[in-house]
Structure formats: C-alpha cells, structure tokens
Amino acid sequence: MPQLDTSTWVTMILSMFLVLFIIFQLKISKYNFHHNPEPTLTKMPKQNTPWETKWTKIYLPLSLPL
C-alpha cells in the first residue's frame, strides 16, 4: 500500500487561503459605502387609545388617607 505524499499540502492550503483572501477583497472593493451615514428621523403616527382621553386613578389600600 503506497504512502500518501503530504509534502505539498502546506503549500496548497496556504495558496488557497491567499487566493480566497484576494477574491473576497476584490468582491468587497466593488461595493460603494457611504462615508458619513446620517440617521433619518422617522415619525411614528400617534394612535388614539380610549384610556388616553379618560382620567383614571388607581387607589391602592395603602395610599388611602387615614
């Protein structure tokens, strides 16, 4: 049974990482990124709820006058 020659594995793995790094850098460099993004203000529509128009108070036993 022949032995597996592993002497070139390190070279192949390192060259693969280098090629992958270059490919990803080239793909990322095609995108245009904004340098100073400014936040946009979004206004939430006000929703009228039934309990906003009524005056209610919760009386707890400990908050009653003596």
All heavy atoms as an XYZ file, in Angstrom:
556
protein
N       0.851     -1.174      0.000
C       0.000      0.000      0.000
C       0.902      1.245      0.000
O       1.734      1.393      0.894
C      -0.860     -0.024      1.261
C      -1.915      1.016      1.275
S      -3.048      0.558      2.578
C      -4.162      1.880      2.472
N       0.707      2.134     -0.973
C       1.606      3.297     -1.066
C       1.306      4.341      0.007
O       0.178      4.457      0.484
C       1.324      3.848     -2.459
C      -0.036      3.381     -2.784
C      -0.236      2.071     -2.078
N       2.309      5.059      0.339
C       2.171      6.132      1.329
C       1.619      7.380      0.648
O       1.912      7.645     -0.518
C       3.531      6.463      1.944
C       4.072      5.388      2.836
C       3.299      5.329      4.138
O       2.796      6.318      4.625
N       3.194      4.133      4.694
N       0.827      8.136      1.400
C       0.266      9.362      0.870
C       1.291     10.480      1.020
O       1.809     10.710      2.117
C      -1.015      9.717      1.632
C      -1.766     10.952      1.165
C      -2.233     10.769     -0.275
C      -2.949     11.205      2.050
N       1.568     11.150     -0.077
C       2.566     12.224     -0.063
C       1.899     13.511      0.425
O       1.047     14.070     -0.257
C       3.133     12.406     -1.466
C       4.228     13.446     -1.481
O       4.795     13.719     -0.406
O       4.507     13.979     -2.559
N       2.277     13.957      1.604
C       1.668     15.154      2.193
C       2.606     16.355      2.191
O       2.349     17.343      2.863
C       1.233     14.867      3.643
O       2.375     14.497      4.384
C       0.180     13.777      3.667
N       3.662     16.270      1.442
C       4.658     17.345      1.477
C       4.144     18.628      0.829
O       4.618     19.711      1.159
C       5.946     16.892      0.803
O       5.688     16.607     -0.555
N       3.223     18.543     -0.077
C       2.739     19.750     -0.768
C       1.458     20.307     -0.143
O       0.921     21.300     -0.631
C       2.474     19.441     -2.248
O       1.490     18.419     -2.332
C       3.740     18.998     -2.941
N       0.951     19.680      0.888
C      -0.315     20.128      1.477
C      -0.210     21.523      2.066
O      -1.122     22.335      1.911
C      -0.759     19.147      2.551
C      -1.369     17.892      1.998
C      -1.265     17.426      0.724
C      -2.178     16.972      2.708
N      -1.948     16.263      0.587
C      -2.533     15.950      1.795
C      -2.630     16.887      4.003
C      -3.327     14.879      2.150
C      -3.425     15.811      4.368
C      -3.768     14.829      3.450
N       0.859     21.812      2.736
C       1.013     23.122      3.369
C       1.026     24.209      2.302
O       0.356     25.237      2.434
C       2.295     23.168      4.225
C       2.537     24.569      4.733
C       2.207     22.172      5.355
N       1.730     23.972      1.220
C       1.785     24.942      0.132
C       0.408     25.142     -0.487
O      -0.003     26.273     -0.767
C       2.783     24.461     -0.946
O       4.019     24.178     -0.337
C       2.944     25.506     -2.021
N      -0.303     24.058     -0.695
C      -1.635     24.153     -1.306
C      -2.618     24.877     -0.384
O      -3.402     25.712     -0.830
C      -2.172     22.747     -1.623
C      -1.460     22.072     -2.763
S      -1.612     22.980     -4.302
C      -3.361     22.895     -4.560
N      -2.583     24.593      0.895
C      -3.510     25.222      1.839
C      -3.210     26.715      1.955
O      -4.130     27.550      1.926
C      -3.441     24.507      3.206
C      -4.046     23.107      3.087
C      -4.172     25.322      4.264
C      -3.868     22.244      4.298
N      -1.936     27.066      2.050
C      -1.586     28.481      2.150
C      -1.937     29.239      0.870
O      -2.445     30.364      0.928
C      -0.105     28.632      2.477
C       0.307     28.214      3.885
C       1.814     28.325      4.040
C      -0.418     29.026      4.923
N      -1.703     28.629     -0.261
C      -2.062     29.308     -1.515
C      -3.574     29.428     -1.655
O      -4.080     30.417     -2.193
C      -1.457     28.573     -2.706
O      -2.014     27.291     -2.823
N      -4.320     28.451     -1.173
C      -5.776     28.529     -1.215
C      -6.271     29.688     -0.348
O      -7.148     30.454     -0.763
C      -6.383     27.210     -0.719
C      -7.888     27.230     -0.668
S      -8.565     25.882      0.287
C      -7.961     26.258      1.916
N      -5.723     29.834      0.847
C      -6.123     30.955      1.711
C      -5.777     32.294      1.077
O      -6.561     33.240      1.146
C      -5.460     30.843      3.082
C      -6.149     29.875      3.997
C      -5.413     28.887      4.645
C      -7.505     29.939      4.216
C      -6.032     27.990      5.496
C      -8.134     29.047      5.059
C      -7.401     28.066      5.696
N      -4.642     32.368      0.451
C      -4.244     33.608     -0.204
C      -5.194     33.955     -1.354
O      -5.642     35.102     -1.494
C      -2.803     33.489     -0.705
C      -2.262     34.712     -1.422
C      -2.136     35.880     -0.463
C      -0.931     34.383     -2.066
N      -5.529     32.976     -2.158
C      -6.443     33.210     -3.287
C      -7.830     33.589     -2.779
O      -8.469     34.505     -3.311
C      -6.481     31.962     -4.196
C      -7.618     32.051     -5.195
C      -5.157     31.784     -4.902
N      -8.306     32.920     -1.753
C      -9.618     33.260     -1.197
C      -9.625     34.676     -0.625
O     -10.598     35.424     -0.794
C     -10.012     32.252     -0.120
C     -10.521     30.916     -0.629
C     -10.745     29.969      0.541
C     -11.781     31.085     -1.417
N      -8.563     35.044      0.036
C      -8.473     36.392      0.584
C      -8.511     37.432     -0.536
O      -9.224     38.429     -0.454
C      -7.188     36.528      1.406
C      -6.973     37.891      1.965
C      -7.703     38.323      3.064
C      -6.061     38.747      1.386
C      -7.518     39.587      3.577
C      -5.863     40.012      1.896
C      -6.598     40.435      2.988
N      -7.771     37.184     -1.607
C      -7.748     38.127     -2.730
C      -9.118     38.208     -3.397
O      -9.605     39.297     -3.732
C      -6.649     37.719     -3.740
C      -5.274     37.925     -3.110
C      -6.770     38.504     -5.036
C      -4.139     37.369     -3.932
N      -9.779     37.082     -3.560
C     -11.108     37.079     -4.189
C     -12.103     37.862     -3.343
O     -12.880     38.682     -3.857
C     -11.588     35.630     -4.428
C     -10.770     34.999     -5.547
C     -13.068     35.591     -4.765
C     -11.039     33.526     -5.762
N     -12.089     37.642     -2.038
C     -13.014     38.373     -1.168
C     -12.708     39.861     -1.154
O     -13.618     40.693     -1.128
C     -13.004     37.813      0.251
C     -13.823     36.564      0.401
C     -13.240     35.402      0.875
C     -15.166     36.557      0.088
C     -13.985     34.251      1.009
C     -15.924     35.410      0.221
C     -15.337     34.254      0.682
N     -11.448     40.215     -1.177
C     -11.094     41.635     -1.209
C     -11.571     42.277     -2.497
O     -12.059     43.409     -2.496
C      -9.573     41.805     -1.071
C      -9.040     41.473      0.283
C      -9.577     42.392      1.343
O      -9.673     43.587      1.135
N      -9.934     41.835      2.479
N     -11.445     41.600     -3.597
C     -11.918     42.139     -4.866
C     -13.436     42.275     -4.893
O     -13.978     43.243     -5.431
C     -11.451     41.253     -6.024
C      -9.964     41.327     -6.350
C      -9.612     40.283     -7.397
C      -9.584     42.707     -6.824
N     -14.130     41.316     -4.311
C     -15.594     41.401     -4.281
C     -16.063     42.539     -3.371
O     -16.998     43.257     -3.695
C     -16.193     40.074     -3.812
C     -16.166     39.014     -4.872
C     -16.992     37.838     -4.424
C     -17.191     36.866     -5.527
N     -18.074     37.324     -6.575
N     -15.419     42.697     -2.235
C     -15.814     43.736     -1.292
C     -15.477     45.125     -1.840
O     -16.216     46.084     -1.622
C     -15.141     43.491      0.073
C     -15.769     42.279      0.735
C     -15.251     44.706      0.973
C     -15.111     41.860      2.004
N     -14.404     45.237     -2.597
C     -13.994     46.548     -3.095
C     -14.945     47.095     -4.147
O     -14.904     48.281     -4.463
C     -12.583     46.468     -3.667
O     -12.584     45.689     -4.844
N     -15.816     46.276     -4.697
C     -16.768     46.749     -5.708
C     -17.948     47.489     -5.096
O     -18.677     48.178     -5.797
C     -17.282     45.562     -6.533
C     -16.226     44.975     -7.431
C     -16.788     43.818     -8.228
C     -15.697     43.219     -9.105
N     -16.202     42.073     -9.868
N     -18.175     47.338     -3.809
C     -19.309     47.975     -3.152
C     -18.980     49.423     -2.817
O     -17.852     49.751     -2.461
C     -19.695     47.234     -1.870
C     -20.298     45.882     -2.124
C     -19.575     44.726     -1.852
C     -21.587     45.754     -2.632
C     -20.112     43.474     -2.089
C     -22.141     44.508     -2.877
C     -21.403     43.382     -2.601
O     -21.945     42.150     -2.838
N     -19.978     50.270     -2.904
C     -19.831     51.673     -2.519
C     -20.442     51.865     -1.141
O     -21.641     51.632     -0.962
C     -20.521     52.590     -3.528
C     -19.807     52.566     -4.851
O     -18.600     52.399     -4.899
N     -20.556     52.717     -5.929
N     -19.635     52.301     -0.214
C     -20.109     52.537      1.140
C     -20.164     54.034      1.391
O     -19.301     54.786      0.949
C     -19.180     51.878      2.170
C     -19.178     50.387      2.106
C     -18.113     49.708      1.529
C     -20.231     49.651      2.608
C     -18.106     48.329      1.455
C     -20.233     48.277      2.551
C     -19.168     47.622      1.967
N     -21.178     54.462      2.117
C     -21.287     55.869      2.484
C     -20.269     56.181      3.569
O     -20.115     55.430      4.524
C     -22.691     56.192      2.988
C     -23.727     55.987      1.933
N     -23.821     56.788      0.829
C     -24.693     55.066      1.810
C     -24.813     56.370      0.072
N     -25.361     55.317      0.648
N     -19.624     57.315      3.438
C     -18.601     57.657      4.417
C     -19.209     58.136      5.727
O     -18.796     57.742      6.800
C     -17.666     58.729      3.847
C     -16.853     58.221      2.707
N     -15.856     57.286      2.851
C     -16.884     58.493      1.385
C     -15.319     57.010      1.680
N     -15.921     57.739      0.767
N     -20.196     59.017      5.648
C     -20.839     59.543      6.850
C     -22.344     59.327      6.764
O     -23.071     60.205      6.303
C     -20.535     61.033      7.016
C     -19.095     61.265      7.380
O     -18.503     60.486      8.116
N     -18.519     62.335      6.867
N     -22.816     58.205      7.192
C     -24.262     57.999      7.124
C     -24.979     58.862      8.164
O     -24.539     58.976      9.307
C     -24.432     56.509      7.431
C     -23.210     56.137      8.187
C     -22.111     57.035      7.699
N     -26.047     59.505      7.742
C     -26.818     60.339      8.656
C     -28.114     59.627      9.002
O     -28.784     59.084      8.115
C     -27.120     61.686      8.002
C     -25.862     62.476      7.720
C     -26.168     63.790      7.027
O     -27.357     64.090      6.824
O     -25.215     64.485      6.690
N     -28.469     59.634     10.260
C     -29.723     58.966     10.629
C     -30.922     59.768     10.143
O     -30.919     60.997     10.154
C     -29.672     58.929     12.162
C     -28.766     60.041     12.526
C     -27.771     60.188     11.407
N     -31.912     59.059      9.700
C     -33.139     59.714      9.269
C     -34.157     59.626     10.399
O     -34.285     58.595     11.070
C     -33.706     59.044      8.017
O     -33.937     57.666      8.330
C     -32.733     59.134      6.848
N     -34.864     60.702     10.597
C     -35.858     60.740     11.654
C     -37.170     60.182     11.129
O     -37.694     60.636     10.109
C     -36.060     62.174     12.143
C     -34.825     62.814     12.779
C     -35.120     64.270     13.105
C     -34.425     62.063     14.024
N     -37.667     59.198     11.823
C     -38.945     58.621     11.423
C     -39.988     59.029     12.453
O     -39.785     58.888     13.657
C     -38.855     57.084     11.372
O     -38.437     56.594     12.641
C     -37.857     56.654     10.313
N     -41.093     59.556     11.966
C     -42.165     59.974     12.862
C     -43.190     58.856     12.962
O     -43.694     58.373     11.961
C     -42.825     61.234     12.337
C     -41.922     62.429     12.400
C     -42.655     63.675     11.986
C     -41.713     64.867     12.103
N     -42.392     66.091     11.679
N     -43.449     58.479     14.182
C     -44.435     57.440     14.406
C     -45.816     58.078     14.454
O     -46.000     59.108     15.118
C     -44.167     56.717     15.730
C     -42.829     55.986     15.767
S     -42.753     54.633     14.612
C     -43.920     53.534     15.343
N     -46.780     57.500     13.771
C     -48.127     58.077     13.837
C     -48.717     57.880     15.234
O     -48.563     56.815     15.841
C     -48.905     57.287     12.783
C     -48.139     56.025     12.603
C     -46.711     56.345     12.901
N     -49.350     58.922     15.733
C     -49.926     58.847     17.071
C     -51.236     58.076     17.016
O     -52.103     58.371     16.227
C     -50.177     60.246     17.615
C     -50.739     60.235     19.013
C     -50.539     61.569     19.657
C     -51.248     61.642     20.985
N     -51.057     60.553     21.865
N     -51.337     57.085     17.872
C     -52.545     56.276     17.908
C     -53.373     56.697     19.119
O     -52.870     56.740     20.239
C     -52.192     54.801     18.014
C     -51.431     54.282     16.808
C     -51.032     52.832     16.976
O     -51.148     52.265     18.054
N     -50.540     52.243     15.901
N     -54.615     57.016     18.858
C     -55.513     57.390     19.947
C     -56.056     56.135     20.603
O     -56.639     55.278     19.952
C     -56.663     58.239     19.414
C     -56.146     59.580     18.970
O     -55.157     60.058     19.488
N     -56.797     60.179     17.992
N     -55.839     56.059     21.888
C     -56.358     54.925     22.635
C     -57.458     55.418     23.560
O     -57.466     56.583     23.973
C     -55.238     54.268     23.464
O     -54.621     55.256     24.268
C     -54.210     53.632     22.548
N     -58.400     54.569     23.885
C     -59.538     55.022     24.698
C     -59.142     55.519     26.084
O     -59.799     56.389     26.637
C     -60.430     53.789     24.810
C     -59.879     52.767     23.904
C     -58.533     53.206     23.460
N     -58.072     54.976     26.662
C     -57.733     55.371     28.028
C     -56.949     56.678     28.068
O     -56.712     57.214     29.127
C     -56.963     54.268     28.738
C     -55.722     53.847     28.033
C     -54.505     54.424     28.093
C     -55.597     52.752     27.134
N     -53.626     53.771     27.292
C     -54.257     52.731     26.684
C     -56.478     51.775     26.664
C     -53.797     51.772     25.798
C     -56.002     50.830     25.790
C     -54.685     50.831     25.358
N     -56.534     57.219     26.947
C     -55.821     58.492     26.972
C     -56.766     59.665     27.213
O     -56.356     60.692     27.730
C     -55.068     58.704     25.655
C     -53.822     57.856     25.543
C     -53.074     58.113     24.253
O     -53.580     58.867     23.400
O     -51.988     57.563     24.104
N     -57.997     59.536     26.816
C     -58.941     60.651     26.968
C     -59.634     60.647     28.323
O     -60.266     61.626     28.688
C     -59.998     60.584     25.860
O     -60.657     59.315     25.939
C     -59.347     60.729     24.489
N     -59.543     59.578     29.048
C     -60.227     59.482     30.342
C     -59.245     59.698     31.474
O     -58.076     59.342     31.385
C     -60.866     58.105     30.503
C     -61.948     57.812     29.494
C     -62.466     56.430     29.708
C     -63.507     56.076     28.668
N     -63.945     54.701     28.773
N     -59.745     60.289     32.555
C     -58.933     60.443     33.739
C     -59.225     59.280     34.660
O     -60.357     59.061     35.080
C     -59.239     61.757     34.450
C     -58.393     61.949     35.652
C     -57.138     62.408     35.678
C     -58.753     61.664     37.010
N     -56.658     62.445     36.957
C     -57.632     61.992     37.794
C     -59.890     61.155     37.629
C     -57.623     61.837     39.173
C     -59.876     61.000     39.002
C     -58.744     61.347     39.757
N     -58.210     58.503     34.942
C     -58.398     57.356     35.837
C     -57.325     57.406     36.906
O     -56.227     57.924     36.698
C     -58.270     56.018     35.081
O     -57.010     55.954     34.459
C     -59.355     55.867     34.033
N     -57.668     56.902     38.039
C     -56.712     56.812     39.125
C     -56.918     55.488     39.832
O     -58.041     55.075     40.080
C     -56.913     57.963     40.110
C     -55.834     58.020     41.156
C     -55.954     59.265     41.998
C     -54.842     59.310     42.997
N     -54.923     60.505     43.840
N     -55.814     54.840     40.137
C     -55.896     53.559     40.823
C     -55.652     53.828     42.299
O     -54.645     54.417     42.683
C     -54.833     52.589     40.264
C     -55.092     52.341     38.799
C     -54.830     51.287     41.036
C     -54.018     51.547     38.100
N     -56.586     53.400     43.111
C     -56.470     53.562     44.556
C     -55.980     52.271     45.169
O     -56.617     51.238     45.053
C     -57.816     53.936     45.168
C     -58.241     55.336     44.838
C     -59.148     55.563     43.809
C     -57.741     56.402     45.546
C     -59.527     56.855     43.501
C     -58.113     57.697     45.245
C     -59.019     57.900     44.209
O     -59.381     59.173     43.908
N     -54.847     52.366     45.792
C     -54.325     51.222     46.499
C     -54.716     51.349     47.981
O     -54.879     52.454     48.494
C     -52.813     51.171     46.386
C     -52.268     50.969     44.963
C     -50.754     51.051     44.969
C     -52.707     49.637     44.429
N     -54.866     50.244     48.662
C     -55.255     50.333     50.082
C     -54.261     51.124     50.922
O     -54.649     51.798     51.860
C     -55.313     48.881     50.529
C     -55.465     48.086     49.288
C     -54.848     48.868     48.200
N     -52.999     51.060     50.608
C     -52.035     51.755     51.431
C     -51.959     53.253     51.104
O     -51.407     54.037     51.863
C     -50.631     51.141     51.236
C     -50.504     49.712     51.764
C     -49.116     49.180     51.404
C     -50.719     49.674     53.252
N     -52.508     53.661     49.960
C     -52.415     55.066     49.589
C     -53.657     55.862     50.014
O     -53.745     57.059     49.742
C     -52.232     55.183     48.061
O     -53.396     54.742     47.421
N     -54.616     55.229     50.668
C     -55.824     55.944     51.093
C     -55.495     56.833     52.301
O     -54.651     56.477     53.135
C     -56.917     54.945     51.475
C     -57.524     54.152     50.306
C     -58.484     53.111     50.856
C     -58.254     55.076     49.369
N     -56.145     57.975     52.400
C     -55.907     58.827     53.575
C     -56.446     58.169     54.840
O     -57.433     57.449     54.825
C     -56.664     60.099     53.247
C     -57.597     59.754     52.174
C     -57.077     58.549     51.461
N     -55.821     58.477     55.954
C     -56.236     57.846     57.225
C     -57.351     58.590     57.891
O     -57.577     59.719     57.852
C     -55.028     57.762     58.155
C     -53.959     56.818     57.657
C     -52.757     56.877     58.582
C     -54.486     55.414     57.592
